[in-house]
Amino acid sequence: MSLTPSLPPKVTMTYDDWMNKYAESHQHPVNKRIHDVCVPAILWSVVGMLVGWAGLTVAMVACALACVFYARMGLRVLLAMMAVFAFCVATQVQLDGLAGPVSLGVFV
């Protein structure tokens, strides 16, 4: 008997797999509308809290690491998310010293 825990096999999901799984669990129209607004706001605010409280460099590294995940889903997804992250960082930088508190307010 081995004392080392076994890890599940590595599963690689495509962009379509992620979207199909998401679509299965998000059928209600109210849930869809909430996600249309809240998911982008959550992403924007998380990037903002990183910019405001951890610094621009940390935020950029976090965005770059997230892009590794999106790159596995294809070039179009990667480019789209790079544009989204660029928008998030650029708008947060414009908030100057208020990026953290404003982002926390949006997040909550």
Buried (B, 14 or more C-beta within 10 A) or exposed (E): EEEEEEEEEEEEEEBEEEEEEEEEEEEEEEEEEEEEEEEEEBBBBBBBBBBBBEEBEEBBEBBEEBBEEBBEBEEEBBEEBBEBBEBBBEBBBEBEEEBBBBBBEBBE
